[in-house]
Amino acid sequence: MWKYKGKERPPFAKVPGPDQESVWDYPRPPALSKDCRTVEVRWLDQTIALTTESIRILETASPPTFYLPPKDVKTEFLTKAPGTSFCEWKGEATYWNITVNGETLERAVWTYDQPKKPYMEIAGYFCFYPGKLECFVDGITVKPQPGGFYGGWMTPEIVGPVKGEPGTGNW
């Protein structure tokens, strides 16, 4: 079990059942985890990405984010969006818009083109906001991480509470 700030899983954390993961067992700094489940991203009935070669980033208190290899993303639907953001662990993120049938969804995707060590494995991989798109893991619909800003993928195996829920502003 990972220790958060030198402590065991906090008492308010839900205990994971069989085939579940507690976000409170994820490390800080975050860890990379290869995932061979089928991951699909759709918008307006168009498959934007489909892979069995994603990489999850696991960080204390947050649901995983799924990064998909560029070879499995239909980049013809993507255009760079203005602006960037900065992650203390991974570095500078680039944002992307998606355009399908003349409709554009702004800043629905992000990448790290030159991530910091040890996250270089996700360089150029695409991550999608499940609050803006239809995302699936092995056919199961992903729910977005609460809070609007975050891009974590909530699936049935994830237990929290997670960052972004009411009362978590100081995590």
N, C-alpha and C positions, 0 to 999 in steps of 0.2 A: 504494500500500500504506500502510495506517495504521501509525503508529509507536506502540508501547506503551511508556509511560514513556520516551519519547525514543529508543527503539531499534526496529530492524527486528523482524520476526517472530522470536520466540526460537528457538534451535536445536532445542529439543525439540518444536516445533510440527510437525504433519504438513503436508506440502505438498499443497495442494488439487489434485485432478485436474480434467479438463474437467467443467463444470457443477457444481463444488463450491465451497464457501466455507469459508475458515479463520476460526474465531472470533478468531484473532489478527490478522485484518485489520479487525475491527470497531473502531469508535472508543470512546474514553472521554473525555468523557461520551458516553452512548449516543445513537444516531441513530434516527430514525423512518424506516420504509421501507414504502410502500404495497405491498400484495400482492394480485393479482387471482386467485390460484389458489383453487380450491374448498376451503374449510375446513369440516369438520363435527365436531361434538362430540356424543357419544352416551353414555347411561348407561341400563342396564336396557332395552335395545332401544328407547329413546326418543331421538329427535333433540332435543337441547337447543339447538343452534345450527347454522346453516348460512349461509355467506356467501361471496361472492367479493370482498368489500371489507374485508379485514383490514388491520391495520397491524402490522408487525413492529417490535420494538425490538431493535436490534443493539448489543451491548455487548461490549467486549473480554473474551475468555476464556469467554463464556457463549453457549450456543445461543440463537437468537431466542425471544422470547415473542410470541405472536400475540394481538392485541387485536381483538375482534369488535364491530361496531357494535350498539347496543342494539336497533335495528330488526330485526336478524337473530337475536336471542336470544329464546327462549321464556321470558320473565321470570316467567310464571305458575308455573314450577317452582322459582323462586329465593326465598329469604327471607334477610334480613340476618343475619349471624352476629355474635356478640359479639367485641369486640376489633378492633384495628387494628395495622398495622405502619407503619414509616416507611422510605422509600427516599431516600437523599441526593439523588437526581436528580429523582424524580417527586413526592415528598411522601408524604402519608398515604394508605394503602390501606385500603379497606373490604372485608371478606370476606363471602362468601355461601354458604349451604347450598343443596343441591339436594334436592328431594323428588319422588319418582316412585312412584306406586302405594303410598303409605304408608311407603316406605323413604327415609331421609334420609342423605345424604352430606355430612358437615360440612366447611366451609371448603374447598370444592373450586374456588372461583371468587373472583376479586378484581377490584376496580375502583379507579380514582383519580377521585374525584368532582370534585376541584379540583386537578389536577396543576400543578406549577410550570411556568413557561416554561422551555424551548420545547416542553413535552410536552402542552400544552393540547388538542391535536388528539385525544388519547385520553380526554378527559374523558367519563366515563360508559360507556366501552367495557369489555367484559368479557374477562377472561383466565382460562383454565382450566388446572388442573393435569393434565397428561397422565399422571401417575402414579396418578391417581384415576379418570380417565375414559377413554373411547375417543375419541381425537382422530385426525383424518385430514387430510392435505394432498394434494389431488388423488388421493384414494383410497389413499394410502400411509399405513400406520399409523405414528403418531408414538410414539417412545420417550421416556420422561421423562429429563430431565437428572439425572445421578447426584446423590446427596446428600440427598434428602428435602425440604429446605427450598425449593430452587430450583424454578422453574416453566418452565424452558426446554424447547423442543420439539426433540428430536433427530430429524432426517430424514436420508435418505441423502446429501444434498448438504452436510451439515455435517461438518467435520473439526476436530479439537482437538489436544491434549487440552482438555477443558472443565472449568471450575470445578465442584467437587463430586466429581470422581474422587479416588481415594486419592492422597495427597501434595499436594493442591492447597489445603490449609487456609490458606496464607499469601498466596494470590493476592488 
